[in-house]
Amino acid sequence: MVGRILTVAQQKGGSGKTTLAAHIAVALSKLADKGVAILDVDPQGSLGTWFEAREEIFGEDGTGLEFRTASGWGARREARSLARSHDFVIIDTPPKTDADAKPAIDAADLVVVPIQPTPVDLWATEQTIRLAEREDTPAILILNRVPPRASLTREMSEAIAQSGYDALQSRLGNRTGYAASMGTGHTVIETDPSGKAAQEISALVAELQKRF
């Protein structure tokens, strides 16, 4: 059975794509029989830098993931190749580059779009949603870096509902643990498995699995 391909995309920078991609990949790796591959098509290479740090901690055979890079239309070929030998392939895409994001979105079974709960971020998200629609790939929003201020989050949830965009119920809070864990090649699932951030990731992945 061919594995599922999940592309994390957002044309607006600073949305937390790489952190989200890494956390989803590690969470799924604990559930997958054939393993999880991550594919970095962002020229900045942040996901690759995180993976190298992970290799230093766990060793080349202990990361729980397979890592590849690709660019342009090679991303689609690489993703589909990895899907033949893995349960899941997670793709991290660059912001503001349709040429690089388009093949990764075309190859995906589902596009995950992280969005911070601000009007500006919601406006900027339309470009990513439209790109997914052109490739006939379903897309879903994930509220990321959600602040404790409940009123703003509620307003943004209502705005997303009015926009007609699909969104997960699960949300990720604005927690320092996400970035801190990434800096050491880990995720919050490993650095604080009983913490609130780890619970958020587990809930998010469980909801994603239902979509698959």
C-alpha positions as CSV (number, residue, x, y, z in Angstrom):
1,M,0.0,0.0,0.0
2,V,1.3,3.4,-1.0
3,G,1.9,5.8,2.0
4,R,0.2,9.1,2.5
5,I,1.9,12.4,1.5
6,L,1.2,15.5,3.7
7,T,2.6,18.8,2.5
8,V,3.0,21.7,5.0
9,A,2.6,24.9,3.1
10,Q,2.0,28.6,3.8
11,Q,2.9,31.5,1.5
12,K,3.3,33.8,4.4
13,G,6.6,33.5,6.2
14,G,6.9,33.0,10.0
15,S,3.9,30.7,10.3
16,G,5.8,27.8,11.9
17,K,5.8,25.4,9.0
18,T,9.1,23.7,9.8
19,T,8.3,23.2,13.5
20,L,4.9,21.8,12.6
21,A,6.3,19.5,9.9
22,A,8.9,18.1,12.3
23,H,6.4,17.5,15.2
24,I,3.9,15.8,12.9
25,A,6.6,13.6,11.5
26,V,7.9,12.5,14.9
27,A,4.4,11.9,16.2
28,L,3.5,9.8,13.2
29,S,6.7,7.8,13.4
30,K,5.6,6.4,16.7
31,L,2.5,5.0,15.0
32,A,3.7,4.0,11.6
33,D,4.7,0.4,10.7
34,K,6.8,1.2,7.6
35,G,8.2,4.5,9.0
36,V,8.0,8.2,8.1
37,A,10.1,10.2,5.6
38,I,10.5,14.0,5.7
39,L,11.3,15.9,2.5
40,D,12.7,19.4,2.7
41,V,12.1,21.5,-0.4
42,D,12.8,24.8,1.3
43,P,16.1,26.3,0.2
44,Q,16.6,27.7,3.7
45,G,17.1,24.1,4.8
46,S,15.8,24.6,8.3
47,L,14.3,21.1,8.5
48,G,17.6,19.6,7.4
49,T,19.5,21.5,10.1
50,W,17.0,20.2,12.7
51,F,17.5,16.6,11.3
52,E,21.3,16.9,11.5
53,A,21.0,18.0,15.1
54,R,18.7,15.0,15.7
55,E,21.3,12.6,14.1
56,E,24.0,13.9,16.5
57,I,21.7,13.1,19.5
58,F,20.2,9.8,18.3
59,G,22.7,8.6,15.7
60,E,22.0,8.0,12.0
61,D,19.9,4.9,12.7
62,G,18.0,6.3,15.7
63,T,16.2,9.3,14.4
64,G,13.1,7.4,13.6
65,L,12.9,9.2,10.3
66,E,14.3,9.2,6.8
67,F,15.4,12.5,5.4
68,R,15.6,13.7,1.8
69,T,15.8,17.1,0.0
70,A,14.5,18.1,-3.4
71,S,13.7,21.2,-5.5
72,G,11.3,22.1,-8.2
73,W,9.5,19.3,-9.9
74,G,11.9,16.8,-8.4
75,A,9.9,17.2,-5.2
76,R,6.9,15.4,-6.7
77,R,9.0,12.5,-7.9
78,E,10.9,12.2,-4.6
79,A,7.8,12.3,-2.5
80,R,6.0,9.6,-4.6
81,S,9.1,7.4,-4.4
82,L,9.3,7.8,-0.6
83,A,5.6,7.0,-0.3
84,R,6.2,3.5,-1.8
85,S,8.4,2.6,1.1
86,H,6.9,4.6,4.0
87,D,3.6,5.0,5.7
88,F,3.8,8.8,5.6
89,V,5.8,11.4,3.8
90,I,5.9,14.9,5.3
91,I,7.0,17.8,3.0
92,D,8.2,21.2,4.2
93,T,7.8,23.9,1.6
94,P,9.3,27.4,1.2
95,P,7.2,30.6,1.7
96,K,6.4,32.9,-1.2
97,T,7.6,30.5,-4.0
98,D,4.8,29.0,-6.1
99,A,7.4,27.3,-8.3
100,D,8.8,25.2,-5.5
101,A,5.5,24.7,-3.5
102,K,3.4,23.7,-6.5
103,P,4.9,20.3,-7.1
104,A,4.9,19.4,-3.4
105,I,1.2,20.4,-3.2
106,D,0.4,18.5,-6.4
107,A,2.0,15.3,-4.9
108,A,0.1,15.6,-1.6
109,D,-2.9,13.8,-0.4
110,L,-3.5,16.6,2.0
111,V,-2.1,20.1,2.4
112,V,-1.7,21.4,6.0
113,V,-1.7,25.2,6.3
114,P,-0.5,26.6,9.6
115,I,-1.9,30.0,10.4
116,Q,-1.4,32.4,13.3
117,P,-4.7,33.8,14.7
118,T,-4.4,37.3,13.2
119,P,-6.4,38.9,10.4
120,V,-3.3,39.5,8.4
121,D,-2.3,35.9,8.5
122,L,-5.8,34.9,7.4
123,W,-5.7,37.2,4.4
124,A,-2.3,35.9,3.4
125,T,-3.5,32.3,3.6
126,E,-5.9,32.7,0.6
127,Q,-3.0,32.4,-1.8
128,T,-2.0,29.0,-0.4
129,I,-5.6,27.8,-0.4
130,R,-6.0,28.8,-4.1
131,L,-2.8,27.1,-5.0
132,A,-4.0,23.9,-3.5
133,E,-7.3,24.2,-5.3
134,R,-5.6,24.6,-8.6
135,E,-3.7,21.3,-7.9
136,D,-7.0,19.7,-6.8
137,T,-5.5,18.9,-3.4
138,P,-7.6,19.3,-0.2
139,A,-6.2,21.8,2.3
140,I,-6.8,22.3,5.9
141,L,-5.9,25.1,8.3
142,I,-4.2,24.6,11.7
143,L,-4.2,27.5,14.1
144,N,-0.7,27.8,15.3
145,R,1.0,29.9,18.0
146,V,-2.4,30.6,19.6
147,P,-2.0,33.1,22.5
148,P,-3.8,32.8,25.8
149,R,-6.1,35.6,24.9
150,A,-9.3,33.7,24.1
151,S,-11.3,36.6,22.6
152,L,-8.9,37.0,19.6
153,T,-8.8,33.3,19.0
154,R,-12.6,33.1,19.1
155,E,-12.8,36.0,16.6
156,M,-10.4,34.3,14.2
157,S,-12.1,31.0,14.5
158,E,-15.3,32.7,13.5
159,A,-13.6,34.5,10.6
160,I,-12.2,31.2,9.3
161,A,-15.6,29.6,9.5
162,Q,-17.1,32.5,7.6
163,S,-14.3,32.2,4.9
164,G,-15.4,28.7,4.2
165,Y,-11.9,27.3,4.7
166,D,-11.6,23.9,6.4
167,A,-9.8,23.8,9.7
168,L,-8.9,21.3,12.4
169,Q,-10.4,21.7,15.8
170,S,-7.0,21.0,17.4
171,R,-4.7,24.0,17.9
172,L,-1.2,24.6,19.0
173,G,-0.5,27.2,21.7
174,N,2.2,29.9,21.7
175,R,4.6,27.8,23.8
176,T,8.4,28.2,24.0
177,G,8.7,24.4,24.3
178,Y,8.2,23.9,20.6
179,A,11.2,26.1,19.5
180,A,13.3,25.0,22.4
181,S,12.9,21.3,21.6
182,M,13.7,21.9,17.9
183,G,16.9,23.6,18.8
184,T,18.2,20.3,20.2
185,G,17.0,18.0,17.4
186,H,14.0,16.9,19.4
187,T,10.3,17.6,19.6
188,V,8.1,18.4,22.6
189,I,6.9,14.8,22.4
190,E,10.4,13.7,23.5
191,T,11.4,16.6,25.8
192,D,8.2,16.8,27.8
193,P,5.9,13.9,26.8
194,S,3.4,14.7,29.5
195,G,3.3,18.5,28.9
196,K,0.5,20.5,27.3
197,A,2.5,21.0,24.1
198,A,2.9,17.2,23.6
199,Q,-0.8,16.8,24.3
200,E,-1.6,19.4,21.7
201,I,0.5,17.6,19.1
202,S,-1.0,14.2,19.9
203,A,-4.5,15.6,19.5
204,L,-3.6,17.3,16.3
205,V,-2.1,14.1,14.8
206,A,-5.1,12.0,15.9
207,E,-7.4,14.4,14.1
208,L,-5.2,14.4,11.0
209,Q,-5.3,10.6,10.9
210,K,-9.0,10.8,10.6
211,R,-8.7,13.0,7.6
212,F,-6.4,10.5,6.0
